[in-house]
């Protein structure tokens, strides 16, 4: 057994941070709001903050290094003044007095400059009065206006380029990773404040010894909404039998938070996106408390296509119910959990132009596609924390995630001058159950001991039936197949953490059992495959989380015990991790990291007998070697800066992933179907880059945002056993100018979304490109505090070398509000009351396709709502 232990010894100092609390007043004792308070040492600013609306401030200092420093207070309307730190009684709240300027300013208006946020320790508190206009309806509308915060296309909350770890309401978790449910249902009028918490950890003993790299967003609710049921009940109806009914009810108080969300509609609205749903379908290993072990990095199960269609469908209906609770009976016991039940039905219609490649010819095929889809899913999570004392925590988490998918698809195409008609019937039942138990104990002032147990079981069953007017895979016109895949994982981890001044040493050991079974039974053959990839693990981590320069060095040793049929193999690996971070301040840093990940494919990738995926894809015997690992080397650089006073946010992130032994395919065109053989390939990579810039333009009271994305990937496959490189390059730009007028009568946002995707198959020197251009313009306002309006315009142009389509969207909403009631008229996509069409391009295996897809039709209707306060 080999164990790699890396030790770094560098000079360190005791970082002992304290806080000065004070108030800035004028000569008559009146408060001075929005004054700048700076801590200066040897003519260098080492900390700064701003007074709030009542003149109060808090600023951090180090008594060891800052004793001879100065406190400098400045304000445009007052004479600046310095105080020596050692002359102040900083043990109590201090009062600093400023003298008003006496000079006369001719025809100049002096306006106090508000700080858009303030920093106190690990907490960044946003000034909602300075950042919002009053037209915001829901939490999501407020979050979009906060510097450094964004909402991605799946409804996830993004901070500093990464999804936040936890969404909290008054310090309690809400709906787990389901951000969209909370952000689109909590009313903006309920918000008291929003805090971004870096280094978040709700068990103090962990934070005292280890610190944390988690990020949380805490939503603070106004006192007037606490202790009673609040929310909305809404009903909406439109022409052509379109409807939506929505209810969001909340009860927030000191010990218990309750939430209930109900939505039934056929307008196209989804309370939770399907991408978000499947991203939440996480391994229970990710719930282990205070654990550094890597969970599986591979997921070979493809998400059904119709679940990613959004509103690119002919029709859609959704029934949705979500319940959430967070309970804290005492300082010892707390519980939180949620359960989501939803049923989604869609109908898809498209016309697809496909080009198939083989070594001898290129075939062009036009397919007409119609599909009825039905998804019923549930996701339930329960989390329990028990603290017998301040130094001990027992945590239990349970995850339950069953779902069923039914699809009925009809396809028509013409291959080799033959008109083909195919019907596909899919019945899928997926089931996941997992739970984990964690025990964390602070055994000494600087020592922490953790122990984790987990078990997770997955079962996926897929029944397929194909009917066609031709011979399918040379076996007949009607064939069927049952596929059952099971995965059973369990194991333990234990970790000892020792803190020495600013340095942390961690030692972790564990043993993991991973068993997968793949069972196929069809008209062609039957087969069952078992594969075990168990391993013992041990790692050592040395890190420093405080001060300007932070680092983390980790070395993990894994010894695998592999078993496939009668074959067995023992192999070991070293997996290093390195992270360096330099903090210019709490909200200005640059970070670089490297990590190596390793895993093995499951039994479904080791098939020995053939099976089919659908009417087109027929899998022959795999050539993958069960003992050859899949390796990922990941390099990343991140830069973040937030200027509190000018509202400037700069974020840049670049990550490069190099793949070794990545799963790929050797495809052969066999006429009416594609013959696929699963293989391994080398020298593949993916390079992702994101840059965003945001600033406030005070003179015209606008906010400017710019986001650039560039993805470059190079993946290898084989076509008729000949080597081919599939190169994909995706570039997107989003730029917008958003008004921040304080008069609520009129505000706007306009900008441009642009994307371009280039694909190249080197074997055939084939180039494809699709361009999407999307300018947009929206208005909103508030008339006499009772009428609010929203108007959205957008134009999308899709350009490919096969076809070009245009899509113009015009939507509006006019609300009339009273204290208890809300009435509105709403038009969505009103220029496309009949279904419009959009383009989508894909490149996979040995073909490319351009789809012309029916998009959901627009509507106009009336709604009524009742506010519960």
N, C-alpha and C positions, 0 to 999 in steps of 0.2 A: 504494500500500500504506500502510495506516494502522497505526501501532503506538502503543499507549497505555502510557506508562511513568509510574508514580506513585512519587514519592520522599517519604519521611517522615524528617525529621531531629528526633530527640528526644535529650535528655540521657541519657547512659548511663554506667555505671561498670563496672569490671572485676570480674566475679564469679569469685572465686578460692576455691573451697571446699576445706577440708581436714577431716580426721577426727581426733577425739580418741578414743583407745582406753584403757580403764581397767577397774578392778575395785573394787567396794565390799566392804569387809570389816568385821567387828566388832573389838572391842578385843583379842581373842585370835587374830585373823588368819583366822577362819572367814568363808566367803562369805556375803553378804547378798543373797538372791534377790528379785526383783520390787520393788526400790527404784526410786523415780522420780528421774531425773536431768534437771535443767533448766538451760539456758543462758539467763542473764538479763542484759539490757543496759538500764540506766536504768529499772529496775523493770518492765521488760517482758519476758515470756517469748518468746524468738525461736526456740527449738528445745527439744525434749524427747524422752526415750526412757525405757526401763526396763531394769534389769539382768535377765539371764537366770537360769536355775536355778543357775548356778555363780557368780553375782555379777558377770559381765562385762557391759560396755556399750560402745557406739560412738555418738558424737554428732558431727554436722557443725558446723563453725564457719567464719566468714570472718575471717582474721587482720587484714584491713584495717579492718574495722568493729567487730570483737568483742574486740579486745585488752584493753579495760578491763572486760570482762564478768565475771560470776560464774558458777561452777558450784554449784548448790544440789541437795543430795541429801536426800530425805525418805523416811520409812518409818514405818508405824504403830507398830512396836515399838522404834524408835530415835529419838534426838534429832536433829532436822534440823540440817544444817551447811552453811555456805557456804565456798567457796574462790575467791580471786581468780585469774582465768585467767592473768595475767602472773606469778603466783608459782609456777606449776606447770611442770615440765619436760615439756611435751606432745609433745616429739619422740619420747619413749619411752612405754611403757605406764605409766599412773599408777595409784596405789593410794590410795583414799580410805577413811578409817576413821570409823565411826560408833560412838557410845556408846549402850548400851541404856537405855531408860527404866526408872526405878526405882519409879514410883508403882504402887500395887496397884489392880487393877480388880476390883470385886466382882461376881461372877457374870456376867462379860462374856467372851465368847470372841473373841479377836482372830484374824481370818483374813486372810492375805495376799491381796491382790487381783491376780489375774493379768492381764497385758496380753494381749489376744486376738491381737495382731500387733505387729510392730515395723517401723520404717521405717529403711532405710539407703540413702541416695541415691535411686535410682529403683526400689529393690526393697522390696516389702511382703512380709514373711515371716510366715505364719500360725503361731500356736502351736496345733498339732494336739492337744496334750494338754489344752488348755483348752477346745477347741471340739468335741471328739468324745466319744462315750460308750463306745466299744468294741464296739458292735453293728453297725458298718458292715461290709458285705461287699465292696463294690466302690468304686472311686474316685468314682463318681457319688454314692454315699451320703455320702462325706466332703465333696465340693464343695458339696452342698446345705446344709451346716452352716457354711460359711465366710461371714462377713459381707461384703457387697458382691459376692458371687458367686452366680449363679443358673444354672439349666439350663432353657432354653426347651422348648417342646413338640416341637421338632425335634431335641433333643439337643445343641444348640449351647451353649457356655459363654459366659455373659454377665457382663461386668464394667462397672460404671458405666453400665449401660443399653445397652452395645454389645457385639457379638460380638468376642471376642478375635481377634487376628490370627494367633497361632501357639500351638500346644500342643506343649510340649517335655517330653522325658523325659531327665533328667540333661543338659540343655542341647542335646539333639538333637531335631529335628522328628519328629513321629510322625503318620502317616496324614493329613497335610495338613489340610484343613478338616473331616475326618471325625471330629469330636470324640466322637460317640457310640460308635464302635468302640473307642476307647481307654478312655473313662470307664466303660463297662459290662463291660469285660473285665479291667482291671488290678485285682488284689486289694488291698483296703484294708490288709491286714497287711504289704504290701510297702512302704508309704509311710514315708519318713523325714521329709519336709517338703514344703511347697508354697509357692512364691514367685510373687507377681504382679509382673511386670516392666513398668513403664511406660517410655516412650521406648526401646523395645527395638530393637536393631540389632546383628547378629552380625558386622558388618564395622566395626572400630573407626574407620577413616578417615572413613566416612560420619558416624558419631556425633560425632566430634571437630569436623567442620566444619559439618554440617547439623543434627545432632540427629535425633530421630525422633518420630513420633506413633503408633507401633505399640505394641500391648499383647500380652504373651505370658504364659502360665502355665507355670511350670517345675515338673514333678513330680520330686521327688528320691527315689530308690530306696535302701532300706537296703543296707549293705555285704554282708550275708549272702545277698542275692539276686543279687549281681553275679557275672558270670563263669560262670554255669551256666544250664541250661535250667530255667525255672520255669513254673508255670501250672496248668491244670486240664483234666481229661477228664471229661465228664459225659454220661449217657444218661438219658432220661426217657420213660416210657410211661404212657398213660392210656386210659380206656375209649373205645369208638367209634373205635378206630384212630388216636388222637391220639399224637404222638410229638415228641421233640426230642433231638437229639444236638449237643453243643457241645464245642469244643476251643479253648483259648487258650494258646498257648505263647510264651514270651518268653526272650530272652537279652540281657542288658544288660551291657556292660563299657565300658572306657575308649574303645576305638576303634570298636566295632561294636555297634549295637542291632539285634536281629532280632525280628520279631513275626509270628505266623501265627494267624489266627482262622478257624475253620470252624464253620458252623452249618447244620443241616438240621432243619426243623420244619414242622408244620402246626397249631401252637397259636395262631398269630397274631402271634408275636414277630417283629419286624423288626430285624436288627442295625443297619440304617441306614434312617432314614425317607426316604420318597420326596421330601418337600419338601427335605430336606437334600441328597439326591442331585442334584436339579435346581439347587439353589443352588450346588453345587460345579461345575456344568457352566459354568464361568466362562471368560471370554475370556482368551487368553494375554497380552493387554496388561496384565492385572492382575498378571502375574508379572514385569513389567519392573522391574529393580532401579534404585532411586534415580531414579524418573521421576515427574513431576507431571502428565503428560498425562491427559486424561479419556478413558476408554474409552466405548464406546457405552452410552447411558443407556436405550435402548429395547429391549424384547424382546416382539415381537408373537406369538411362538409360544406357544400355550396348552398347559399341561400336561394330558395326558389325565386325565379325571375320575377314573378308577378308581385312579390312582396316589396320589390324595389322600384315599382312603377310610379309611385306617387300619384299624381293626377293624370298621367299619361295612360288613361284607361277610358273605355267607352262609358262605363257606369261603375258606381261604387256606393256601397252602404256599409255603415259601421255601427255596432252596438258596443258600448264601453262602460265599464264600472271599475272605479279604483277607490280603495279604502286604505287609510293610513293612520297610524297612531304612534305617539311617543309619550311614554309614561315614566315619571321619576317619583317613586313613592317616598324616597328618602335619599340621603347621601350614599346609601349602600346599594340600593337596587334601582336599576333603570331598564326599560324595555322599549324597543321600537320595532315596527314592522309594517308591511303593506301587502295587499293582495290586489292584483289586476286581472280582470276577466274581460275579454274582448272577442267579438266576432266580426270578421271583415269579409265582405263578398265583393268581387269585382268581375267585370266582363271586359275582355281585351279584344281589340280588332287591329290588325296591322297588315301591311304589305311590305315584304322584305326582299331586297335584292342581295343574293349571296353569290360569292365567287369562291369556288373550290380549287385548290391547287394540288397537283401531284407532279411527279417527275416528267410525265409525258404530255400533259395537257392542262388547260384551264377551263373549268366548266362554270357557266353563269346560270343561275337558277332564280326564278321569281316564285315566292311562296306567299299564299294568302292564309292568314292565321286568325282563328277565333277561339277564345278560351273563357270558360266560366270557372271561377276559383272561389274557394271557401276555406277560410282559416279561422279556427277556434283555439284561443290560447289562454293560458293562465300563468301568472307568475306570482309566487308567494315567498316572502322573506320574513324571518323572525330573528331578532338579535336581542340577547339578554346580557347585561353587565351586572356583576355582583362584586362589590368592594367590601370585604370584611373589615378593612381598615384603609388608611391612606396609602399603604404600601403594597396592597395585594388586590389583584383583579382576576376574576374568573369570567370568561366570555364564552357564550355559546351562540352559534349561528346555524339556522336551518334554511335551506333553499329548496323549493319545489317548483318545477317548471314543466308541466305537460302541455302538449299542443297537438292538434290534428289538422292536416291539410288535405283537401280534396280538390282535384282539378279535372276538368273534362274539356279536351282540346280537339279541334278539327283543323286539319291542314290540307291544303291543295297545292300541288306543284306540278311541274312538267320536267321530267328528266329523260333524256334520250328519246324525245318525241313521244313519250308515254305520259298520259295525264293520270296523276296519282292522287288518291284520296286516303287520308289516314285519320283514325280516331285514337286518341290516347286517353287512358283513364288512370289517374294516380290517386292512391289512398295512402297517406303517410300518418303514422302515429309516433310521436317523439315524447320521450319521458326522461326527466332528469331529477334526481334526488341527491342532495348532498348536505352534510353537516360537519361542523368543526367545533372543537373544544380547546380553548386557550387558557393557560394559567400564567400570570405574570406576577412576580414578587420582587420587591426591592429589598434584597437581603442585607444590604449595608447602604451607607450614605452614597456610595459611588458604585454600587454593584446591583445588577438587575439579572434575574433568572427567568427564562420563559420556557414553556413547554406547550407543544401543539399536537393535537391529534385530528385527523380528518378522514372522511370516507365519502366517495362520490360514485354514483351509479348512473349510467346513461344507457338508454335503449331506444334505437331508431328502427322502425319497421316500415318498409316501403313495398306496397303491392302495386304492380303495374299490369295493365292489360292493353294490348295493341290490336286494332282491327284495321285492315288495309285491303285495297283491291289488287294487291300484288303480293308476291312471295317475300315475306319479311325474313331477312338473314338466311334465306334458302331453307326455311323451316316450316313455312305455311303462312296463310293469310291472317290467322288469329293466334297470338301467343300470349302467354302470361308469365309473371315472375314474382317471387317473394324474396325480399332481401331483409335480413335482420342483422343489425350491428349492435354489439354490446361492449361497453367499456366499464370496467370496475377498478377504481383507483382508491388506495388508502395508504396511510403512512403516518410518520411522526417526525417532528423537529424539536430540538432543544437548543437553547442559546444562552450563553453567559456574556453579559456586557459589563465592562469595567471602564469607568471614567477617571482619567488622571489629568487634572487641570483642564485644559481645553481639548485634550485628545481622548478618543474613545476607541477601545479595543473590544471586538466582538468575536466570539468563537461559536460556531454553529455545527451541529451534527444531526443526521437524520437518515431514515430509510423509507423508500417509496416503492410501492407495488403497483404496477400498471399492467392490467390484463385486458386484451381486446379480442373479440370473437366476431368473425364475418361469415354469415351463413347465406348462401344463395340456393334457390331452387326454382328452376325454370324449365321450359320445354326442351332446352338444349342440354342442360346438365344440372347436377347438384353438387354442392361442395361446402365444407366447413373448415375455417382456418382459425387457429388460435395462436396468439403471439403475446409473449411476456417480455416486458422491458423494465425489469426491476433494477433499482440502483441504490447504493449507499452514497451518502454525500457528507462532506465536511468542508467548512470554509472558515477563513480568517479575514476579518475586516479591521482596518485602521482608518479612522477618519477624524477630521477636525471641522466643527460646524460654526465656530465663533471667530470673530475678527474679520479682517479684510480678506485674507486668503484662506479658503476652505478647500479641503480635499477629501477624497475617499479612495482607498486602495483595497481591493478585494481579490482573493484567490480562492476559487472553489475547486475541490477535487471530487470527481464522480467515478464510481466503479459500477459498471453496468453488468447485469446478469441476464443475458438474452436467451430466449428459448423459442424456437420455431419448429413445430412438428417434432421430429426426433433430434434436431440439431440444437446445439447449445454453444454459447460463446461468452467469454468474460473479457471486458475491455474497459479501460479507464481513460479519463480526460482531465485536463486542467482548464478551467474557465476563468480568465482574469476580467476584472472590471477596474477602470480608472476614471476618476472624476475630479476636475479642478474647477474652482469657482473663485472669482475675484469680485468682492463687493465694494464698489465705489461708495455706495450708501445702501440704506435698506431697500431702496427702489431703483437701484442702478447697478447692474451686474453683468458679467460675461462668464460663460460656463462652457467647458468642453468635456466630453466624456467618450469613453470607449468601453464596449462590453462584447463578450462572446457568449452566444447561446447555442445550445445543442439539444437535439431531440431525435426520436426515431418515429417513422411512420407507423400507422396502425395496421391491423390485419386487412382492412379493406384495400390497401395499396399493395398487398402481397398475393393477390388472387392467382390461383393456379388454373382454374376453369373459367370459361368465358361467361360473361353476363352482359346485359344491355342496359343503357341508361334511359333511352327513349327510342323512337323509331329510327333515329339516324346514327346514334353512337353505340358501337358494339365493341366491348372490351375483350381482348384476347389475353393470354397468359402474361402476367407481369414479369419483367426481368429485373426488378429491384432486388438488391441484396439486403436481406433483413438486418445484417450486422454493420452496414455502412451508415454512419450518422448523417443527419441533416445539420449543417453548420451555418450560423449567421454571425458575421462580424459587423458590428454597428458602430459607426463613428458619428458624433453629433456636436454641433456648436450652437449656443444660444446666447443672444444679447438682448437685454431689456433695459429701458430707461423711461422713467416717468417724471416729468417736471410738474410738480404740484401746482405751481402758480400760473403757468402758461397753458396747462392742459395738453402738453406735448407728450405723446407716447410713441416710442420707437421699439419695435420688436423684430428681430431677425433670427431665423432658425434654419439650420441646414443639417440634414441627416443622410448618411450614405450607408446602405446595407449591402454587404457582399455575401452572396449565397454560395455554399458549397454543397454538392450532391443534392441539388434541388429537384423536386418531383417535376417531370415533364412527360411528353407523349411522343410516340412515333405513330403517325397517322398515315393511312392508306385509303385512297378513294376506291371503294368497291362498288361503284354504280349508285344504287339506291341508298347506300349507307356508308358510314366512315368506320373503318376498322382501326381501333386504338390499342396501343400497347403502352403501358405505364413504364417509364424508364427514368434513369437518373442523368442529370447533366451538371456540368461545372461552369465556372466563370460567368456567373450571372449577377446582376446588381440592380439596385433601385436607388435613385438619388432624388430626395425631396427637399424643396427650398420654399420658405415662406418669408415674406417681408411685409410689414405693415407700419404705416405712419399715420399719426392722428395729431391734429393741432387745432387750437381755437384761434379764430381770426377776429380779434376783439372789435376792430374798426367797423366791420360789417356784421358783427354778431352772428358768425357762422362757424361751423365745425367742418374741417376737411379731413376725409379719411381715404387712405389708399392701401390696397392689399394686393400683393403680387404672389402668385404661386407658380412654381415650375417643377414638374416631375419628369424625370428621365429614367427609363428602365430598359434593360437589355436582357431578354430571356431567350433561352435556347430550346429548340425542339428538333424533331426529325420529321421529314416528310418522305415517305417511301424509303426510309433508312438513310436519307441524305440529310446532312447537317444544315440547319436553318437558324438564323438569328431573327427574332422578332423584336424590333426596336419601336418603342412608344415614347412620344414626347408630348406632354400636355402643359400648356401655358394658359394661365387665366389672370385677368386683371379686374379689380372692382374699385372704382373711384366714385366718391359721392361728396356733395356739398350739402350740409344739413344746417338749417337755420336754428338759432337758439334765442329767438325774440322772446322777451319776457312778457310782452302783451300776448295774450292767449288767442287773439283774434285770427292770426294767420301765421303758419309755419310751413316749411316745405323741405323736401329732399329731392335732389336730382343727381343723376350720375350715369355710369355706364358699366355694364358687365360684358366682358369680352373673353372668349376662350377659343383655343385652337388645339386640335388633337392631330398629330401626325403619326402614321404607322408605316412601317417598312418591313417587308419580308425579304431578306437578303438573297435567299435561294432563287427567287424569281425577279429580283430587282423591282418589286411591286411597291408603289407608293400610294397611300390614301390619306386624305385630309378632310376634316370637317371643321367648319368655323361657325361659332355662335356669337351673334352680336345682339346685345340687349340693353338699349338705352331706356331709362325709366325716370318718371317724374311723379311725385306725390305731394298732396297738400293736406293740411289738417288745421282745425281751428275750433275756437269756443266762442259762441255768440250768447252774450248775456247770461253766462253760467248755466244755461238750460239746453241750448242747442250746440251740438258738436258735429263736425263733418270731417270726412276722410275721402279723398279722391286719389286714385292710383291710375297712372298710365304706364304702360311698358310695351315695348316692341321687340320681338325676337325674330331674328333672321338666321335660318339654318342653311348652310352652304356646303354641299359635297360635290364630288365630280359626277355623281349620278343624278342628283335632284336638289332643288332649292325650294324651301317653303318659308312663308312668313306667318307670324302669329302676333296679332295686336290685341292687347288686353286693356280694357277700360273697366274699372270697378269703382264703386262709391258706396258710402254709408252716411246716412243722416240720422242722428240720435236726438231725441227730446227726453230730458231727464227731469224728474221731480225728486223729492226727498226719498220716495219709496218706489216709484215706478220709472220704467224706461220704455220708450216706444221708438221704433226705427224702421226706416226703409233702406233696403240693401240691394245693390246690384253687383253681381260678380261676373266678370268676363262677359259683359252684356253685348259685345259685338260678335260673340260666338255662341248664340243661343242654340245653334246646332253644333255638333262636334267639329272642332278644328283638328288640324294635323301638325305634328312636329316630327323632327328627324332624330335618329339615334344611330351611332356607329359603334360596332364592336369588331374586335379581331381576336380569334381564338383558334388554337390547333392549326388546321390547314385551310381555314377559310376566313374571309372578311364579310361583313354584312352591313347594309344600310337599311334601317327600318323606317318606314313611314307609319306613324302611330296615331290612332285616334286619341285626342285629348278630351277630357271631360267637358261637357257643354256648360255654358253660363246660365245664369238665372237672375230674376228680379222678384223680390218678395217683401213681406212685412213681418215685423217681429214685435213681441211685447215681453218685458222682463219685470221682475219684482225684486227689489233690494231688501235683504234682511240685515238689519243693523242692531 
